[in-house]
Amino acid sequence: MAEVFKELREVSCPNCKRLGKVIQQSQETLKSRNKEIDLLLKVWCTGGCDAGVGRWSDEEIKLEDVEYVEDLARRLRSYYRSRQFRLEQRNELGN
C-alpha cells in the first residue's frame, strides 16, 4: 500500500501529488492516535506481560509514554470533579 502512495506522489498530475500527501498525513495521524489508544489499553495489563491487551504495535513503552497517560488521567479526574461541582451547583440553584 505504501508503494501506491509513493507512486501517487511521484506522478506528474498535481491532484495525484496532493492526494498522496493527504493520504500520508492521514496515515501519520492514525499511527499517532493508535499509539495513544495502545497506551491507554496497556493500563489494563498490569502483569508486565509481553503481549499486553489490544496492542497496535510492538513498540517498547517509554517513560514519556507513561507520563502522557498519567497526564490524561489527571485531566480526566479534573474534568470529573469540575463536572460534579457544576451539577451540584445546578441542583442547589434549582431547588
VOGU-3710 file (C-alpha; in Angstrom, 3 decimals, decimal comma):
1> maevfkelre> 0,000/0,000/0,000  2,862/2,371/0,768  4,097/1,788/-2,764  0,800/3,057/-4,177  1,071/6,294/-2,162  4,664/6,740/-3,261  3,573/6,375/-6,880  0,801/8,942/-6,345  3,341/11,466/-5,040  5,653/10,852/-7,979
11> vscpnckrlg> 3,032/11,178/-10,727  3,051/14,451/-12,653  -0,665/15,026/-12,006  -0,977/17,869/-9,410  -4,092/16,355/-7,853  -2,383/12,975/-7,504  0,573/14,537/-5,699  -1,749/16,386/-3,335  -3,770/13,240/-2,727  -0,605/11,300/-1,943
21> kviqqsqetl> 0,413/13,930/0,623  -3,054/13,933/2,209  -3,028/10,152/2,488  0,466/10,159/4,001  -0,543/12,799/6,552  -3,665/10,796/7,426  -1,572/7,678/7,961  0,786/9,539/10,300  -2,160/10,947/12,259  -3,726/7,497/12,578
31> ksrnkeidll> -0,419/5,992/13,694  -0,190/8,609/16,450  -3,814/8,015/17,509  -3,301/4,244/17,521  -0,288/4,695/19,796  -2,386/6,762/22,210  -5,092/4,095/22,221  -2,441/1,435/22,675  -1,026/3,223/25,709  -4,450/3,528/27,308
41> lkvwctggcd> -5,211/-0,143/26,733  -1,866/-1,142/28,214  -3,097/0,147/31,567  -5,289/-2,934/31,819  -2,325/-5,311/31,651  -0,532/-4,751/34,949  1,414/-8,012/34,974  4,094/-6,765/32,600  3,262/-9,460/30,059  4,781/-9,162/26,587
51> agvgrwsdee> 1,507/-9,471/24,704  -0,390/-6,754/26,556  -4,001/-6,141/25,674  -5,176/-4,918/22,270  -1,682/-3,817/21,235  -1,421/-1,858/17,978  2,334/-2,209/17,870  5,265/-3,946/19,492  6,973/-0,667/20,427  8,506/-0,596/23,882
61> ikledveyve> 6,709/1,743/26,267  8,903/4,668/27,309  8,787/6,935/30,359  7,375/9,773/28,237  4,515/7,462/27,221  3,734/6,723/30,875  3,848/10,430/31,705  1,473/11,160/28,820  -1,097/8,676/30,136  -0,692/9,987/33,697
71> dlarrlrsyy> -1,421/13,481/32,401  -4,565/12,204/30,672  -5,681/10,575/33,917  -5,145/13,835/35,861  -7,117/15,749/33,234  -9,934/13,206/33,410  -10,037/13,465/37,225  -10,110/17,266/36,997  -12,902/17,149/34,420  -14,915/14,756/36,593
81> rsrqfrleqr> -14,560/16,907/39,702  -15,479/20,090/37,816  -18,456/18,384/36,218  -19,701/17,086/39,566  -19,340/20,567/41,086  -21,338/22,145/38,259  -24,094/19,549/38,575  -24,289/20,118/42,333  -24,487/23,884/41,789  -27,337/23,458/39,301
91> nelgn> -29,210/21,206/41,705  -28,803/23,711/44,561  -29,946/26,615/42,398  -32,894/24,649/41,040  -34,324/23,861/44,493
//
